[in-house]
Every structure is written in structure tokens, then in C-alpha cells.
Amino acid sequence: MRAATLPSLLLGAWLPAALAEMVTHDNGFHPDHILRVSVAQVPLSCESRTDIVVNGTSPGPALHILPGTSSWIRVYNDMPDQNLTMHWHGLTQRMAPFADGTPLAAQWPIPPGHFFDYEIATNNDDAGTYFYHSHVGMQAMSCTGPLIVDDCGSSPYHYDDERILHFQDFFQKSDQEMVSDVTEGPFKWTGETHGILLNGKGVATGHQASTGPSGGGRGYFGGRLGGRPDGFRGNFRRDDGDDDDQSESEAGDSKSDETSGDDSNQAQVEITDGCTLPVIDVEPGKTYRFRFIGATGLSFLTMGLEDHPDLTIVQVDGSEYNAPVKTDHINMGAGQRFDILFKAKTMDELAQNGNKSTFYLQFETLERPEPYIGYGVVRYYQSMPVPTSPANKVLDLPRDPTNWMEYTFTPLFPDQNQAPSASEVTRRIIIDAEQKQDNATGRVVWELAHLSWTEFTYTSPLLVDIYEHGTDALPNWDAAQSNYGWDPKTKSFPCKIGEVLEIVFQNTGSELGGIVETHPFHAHSKHYYDIGSGKGKYDAEANNKKLEETGYKAVKRDTTMLYRYDETVGVGEPAGWRAWRIKITDAGVWMIHCHILAHMMMGMQSVWTMGDAAQIQKLPPTAISGYLTYGGSVYGNATHAPSLYQYFNGTNQCKPVEKRERIRVY
């Protein structure tokens, strides 16, 4: 339930209707979703760890929202001594600037014992796979969960059901210990991953999986058959083979935090003891949409399915469907998502294969000094036990990721694609990625464009400063142009609304012996268009020629990989590059950063201001005071109902598109 609808100002057909009103969320208010974040000792990966959990588990519950709507998600900080934020990874919080979840950039963190109501608004074209995670310290290692924006009506692709495959790293060290290792001198690396978790389950290094039991609902995480409490029936095929598309009258907001008691509709994983492999349950002959989510804090993964080499990628990083791309394996870095159509074998095909009904999903870490190999199990019949790990690898996965799917993903609907051309670019920013040693402290730091930024760089959020001091708090444009793109005073990158930027990340050899690392770079605010990567130093003319000759038109992305290409190069020498194009349209304070959590703590983050003070200051003076202080009136607690600014009136603009034939890949 939301506040009563008031007269609205329509911001555009693709946005929910604006409300622009102060509201108090008292006992009569009921958020669409509730996330309670706490600390728990969790049995996982054949060991146990003190994790930060969401609604009692890691990963937390899968949240479902619709495009063209606004939702309230209440996040409780039930931790006794840690701050918290929640970031909606891949969703562009261009309308509610204090809802992006970036501490000391766009929001004061949520104090212990408090809660914050995030207003999440989606575009009509935002259908896709996302996830949420804390943006404080190393909390995202376990404080995370899937966020699915369902299609209005039916997906353009036909499939029968869905599964979520949420990947995380497992470390024996505590979050606080890892932060201390990389932020306090002398420098100590956090160590390599001790295991890879799939939907919260895995086998740590040094352990051997035992046989798992038959049955259980864990293998249905993300499944949609069986219905949801809110009445959403999905875009799937009925048992009689007919498509079960929603009519316009059936489209509505997802309002339930509950999970169905039906095992085929799992919205939350269960915590179980035992050292067994994670399982994904499927049924013979059906086509599934596998939603792969890279919620790792370090690991870059390659993976494939035993005896199932035919996989089809239909979406990357949410937001825009791509033309179908066939592959036999997937490479996924921290922050990335891939939506895959998977065709399960028929009963006849299983019979021809000796009635084998369990197949391994093999995943390996890439570009790290100590590779980890792990397994999940795709199981066709719940009556079968989950096998132990294989004695030997079942797949020979490629180890060189640098050419995987480069210049490959193109829009399914080219007429809707708005990728800028080279002639539209108004400014190019080269960002050198550099690792350096601070001789005074013994710390090792990462810099982007010769700037090291962490959540400790500011004493108050830059967005708060802009509201309090206006133009005086903004980065100086002229100073930034002569200083690698950022202003020395505010340590932020200024952008003007309407600019078309070409942002180039240039990997370089470390001061510590010329070593080079691979980085997954993620942008807040809005999706960009990835225009490729290559070895050595970026050559704009050569890359533009390649784009022109191939006719390549990129799809929207929010996280792509800056590869190392070689393990070492000369100190400061170029190793490889990654280039984006983006049109600046959304005023606010946003971040661009490497998504390896330790690298973020070491300074591999950057803050960008988009627009002038008047464009950024969207809240009226009467509404802003509660956002300006730590624990201000916009943060609720047991005795205080928060008063905050509501941007949207909850009008559902999710209207099913004109009925069309769904694409059948299988």
C-alpha cells in the first residue's frame, strides 16, 4: 500500500507518474518488499562463516518488480555495530537520487538499528536480471540477492520456466579482517577465494563433497511455475502446451515479500548443513531461462554444462534483449549477468544416454594465481540423489577469456537501440588503471586516472554537499579538463547534460613489478554502450574503423571486463583497454568503479557529477533537511516513523506490448 495518489506531473511515457510530495511512513504504510539485514553464523561451503545475511539467508530473497512502476523496498539495518546501504545493481536510479545506495557519494549510510525506504523506479524497457547488494566495505560478499524485473506481458523469447544461478565467493576471513588487510599498512592481500557458492552452496578448498539427498526445493530457486501469491502467472507454457501470456488487465505490481510454499516456486534459498554440491532441478524436454548472476567479490568465472554444449545468450546485464548468440560456455565477472536459454534433454535423449539424469555444471576461476574448480549439478529427477564431485574435470574450458563475445552482442530490436556513433562523441576521457605503493604507509593502492577514491575519502556525501552549498560544491569544470578529467578539490569527474562521452579504461603495469590484473568495471546511473576492447594502447581511429567495417551496433551494458592480456608488462606500460560510449542524460552523483571488492577498498572507485547544481537539486528546500545528516529524519527506527520525499505515485505504466509471436530458439 502506498500514500494516496495526488495530482501528478508526467515525466514521460517511460516513467511512472511523478508525485513530488513529502510523506510519512507510519504504521499505515506497507512497503512492497522488506529486507532485514543481520549478522549470523552460517554453515556453508563445508565450513561456517560469520556472514551478513538478508532475511536470514545469503543470497537473500529474489525480489520481483515490473517495468514502468515504482516500488518501495524497506531495508532494515539489524546489525549492532555496522553501517549499511543497499545498491540496486544495474537499475539506474536516475529519478530518486538518494536511492542509489552509494555511501559518502549519494547517501548517508543506514545507522545500526535504523531502516531506510528505497523508492525504486523502473523504465518500461528495464525487464531483465539484476541484483541488490550492500555498498559498504566488503559486505557485498554475502549481503546480496537477486532482483528480477519481469517483462510486461510476455518475454520476446519462448521458454517454460526459469532458474536463478547466483554466484558468490567464499572467504574464511571476516569482512572486517579483509578491509583491514588492504586499507591499513603494511599491505596484506585478502587471499584468493576459498570456494565458489552457487545459490549459497558450495565446497571449499580442501573439502570433498558428499552425496546429497534426493528431493528438496533448493534446486528450484527462481522457478516460477505454480504461481505467486500476487497472482502473477508468468510468461510460460501451460501443461497443455499453450502460451500463458498475461493480458493487460492481469499486469500488476509485485507486492509480496512472502515465498510460496510450493517447492516449484522458490523465492528464497534455504540454509542447510552438509557438504554437498549445489543443485539445479529441471524437467525433461523443457526450455529454461537460466539467470546467471555474478555476485562474486573477486572471482572471474568460466563455466559450462556437461553434455549440454548448446546454450543461447538472450540478454546481458538486463535492460535490452540481444539477438540470440550460441555458446558452449560462459565467462562472467563480478557484477555481470547473463540470461541463457537452456534446452533440457528429452526423456528419449536421456534414455539413449544410459538414463543418466545428473550432469555437472563446471565453473573455474580465471586470471588468478590460484585457480579454483567447482561444480554444481543439473538434476532431471528429484528422486535422484545429488552426486559427489567428479574425480576429474568433466570439461576442458578455455582459459583465455579475451576474445569471448567481443563485438558480438547486438540488439534484438535495432530500431530501439540508441548507441552513439563516433561522430556524436563530444569528449574522450582516458582512465589509466594503476597499482601503486605508498612508501610512507606501506599500503598498496589502486588509482583511476591518478586518483584513489574510497568511501573514506569524503567526510559527507557529495550529493549532500551539493544540496547544502550548490555550485560551490560542484567540481570545477576547467580544473578537471587539465587534470585527467577530475577536479582536485572535490575529487570528482564533472559532466554536462547532453554530452556524449567516450570513456576508455587503460590497463597498465603495476609499480610492483609490472603485474597486470583483470578488472570488471561497473557504471551507476545508466547503461552505457560497450564498443570493444583490445591489447596494448587504445587506438580510437583503429577501433572506429573496426566498428564501421563490421557494422557492429552495441547493446546496453553496465559491467564489462578490462582484461590484462599478459601477466606482466613494463611498469606503467599499457597492457589492454576497454571503451564505452554514453550520453549524459540523468543529473545526479554517480559512481564508476572496479567491482572487485578489495580493489574498491584500495581506491579503484570514482565519483561523477552529471549536470549543474540546479539540475542535480531535484528536491525542494522544504524536503531536503532529513537527507542531510547521518541518521536524519528520513531514516526510521523503532520509535520514529521516517518522513521522506516520494517521487512517484505508484501508477503502473507496465502495459504489455502488442501481442507478437514469441521467438522459439529451441
C-alpha positions, 0 to 999 in steps of 0.5 A: 500500500502506498500514500494516496495518489495526488495530482501528478506531473508526467515525466514521460511515457517511460516513467511512472507518474511523478508525485513530488510530495513529502510523506510519512511512513507510519504504521499505515504504510506497507512497503512492497518488499522488506529486507532485514539485514543481520549478522549470523553464523552460517554453515556453508561451503563445508565450513561456517562463516560469520556472514551478513545475511538478508532475511536470514539467508545469503543470497537473500530473497529474489525480489520481483518488480515490473517495468514502468512502476515504482516500488518501495523496498524497506531495508532494515539495518539489524546489525549492532555495530555496522553501517549499511546501504543497499545498491540496486545493481544495474537499475539506474536510479536516475529519478530518486537520487538518494536511492542509489545506495552509494555511501559518502557519494549519494547517501548517508549510510543506514545507522545500526538499528535504523531502516531506510525506504528505497523508492525504486523506479523502473523504465518500461524497457528495464525487464531483465536480471539484476541484483541488490547488494550492500555498498559498504566495505566488503559486505557485498560478499554475502549481503546480496540477492537477486532482483528480477524485473519481469517483462510486461506481458510476455518475454520476446523469447519462448521458454517454460520456466526459469532458474536463478544461478547466483554466484558468490565467493567464499572467504574464511576471513571476516569482512572486517579482517579483509578491509583491514588487510588492504586499507591499513599498512603494511599491505596484506592481500585478502587471499584468493577465494576459498570456494565458489557458492552457487545459490549459497552452496558450495565446497571449499578448498580442501573439502570433498563433497558428499552425496546429497539427498534426493528431493528438496526445493533448493534446486528450484530457486527462481522457478516460477511455475505454480504461481505467486501469491500476487497472482502473477502467472508468468510468461510460460507454457501451460501443461497443455502446451499453450502460451500463458501470456498475461493480458493487460488487465492481469499486469500488476505490481509485485507486492509480496515479500512472502515465498510460496510454499510450493517447492516449484516456486522458490523465492528464497534459498534455504540454509542447510548443513552438509557438504554437498554440491549445489543443485539445479532441478529441471524437467525433461524436454523443457526450455529454461531461462537460466539467470546467471548472476555474478555476485562474486567479490573477486572471482572471474568465472568460466563455466559450462554444462556437461553434455549440454554444449548448446546454450543461447545468450538472450540478454546481458546485464538486463535492460535490452534483449540481444539477438540470440548468440550460441555458446558452449560456455560462459565467462562472467565477472563480478557484477555481470549477468547473463540470461541463457536459454537452456534446452533440457534433454528429452526423456528419449535423449536421456534414455539413449544416454544410459538414463543418466539424469545428473550432469555437472555444471563446471565453473573455474576461476580465471586470471588468478594465481590460484585457480579454483574448480567447482561444480554444481549439478543439473538434476532431471529427477528429484528422486535422484540423489545429488552426486559427489564431485567428479574425480576429474574435470568433466570439461576442458574450458578455455582459459583465455577469456579475451576474445569471448563475445567481443563485438558480438552482442547486438540488439534484438530490436535495432530500431530501439537501440540508441548507441552513439556513433563516433561522430556524436562523441563530444569528449574522450576521457582516458582512465589509466588503471594503476597499482601503486605503493605508498612508501610512507604507509606501506599500503598498496593502492589502486588509482583511476586516472591518478586518483584513489577514491574510497568511501573514506575519502569524503567526510559527507556525501557529495550529493549532500554537499551539493544540496547544502552549498550548490555550485560551490560544491560542484567540481570545477569544470576547467580544473578537471579538463587539465587534470585527467578529467577530475577536479582536485578539490572535490575529487570528482569527474564533472559532466554536462547534460547532453554530452556524449562521452567516450570513456576508455579504461587503460590497463597498465603495469603495476609499480610492483613489478609490472603485474597486470590484473583483470578488472570488471568495471561497473557504471551507476546511473545508466547503461552505457554502450560497450564498443570493444576492447583490445591489447596494448594502447587504445587506438580510437581511429583503429577501433572506429574503423573496426566498428564501421567495417563490421557494422557492429551496433552495441547493446546496453551494458553496465559491467564489462571486463578490462582484461590484462592480456599478459601477466606482466608488462613494463611498469606503467606500460599499457597492457589492454583497454576497454571503451564505452560510449554514453550520453549524459542524460540523468543529473545526479552523483554517480559512481564508476568503479572496479567491482572487485571488492578489495580493489574498491577498498584500495581506491579503484572507485570514482565519483561523477557529477552529471549536470549543474547544481540546479539540475542535480537539486531535484528536491525542494528546500522544504524536503531536503533537511532529513537527507542531510545528516547521518541518521536524519529524519528520513531514516526510521527506527523503532520509535520514529516513523521516517518522513521522506520525499516520494517521487512517484505515485505508484501508477503502473505504466507496465502495459504489455506490448502488442501481442507478437509471436514469441521467438522459439530458439529451441 
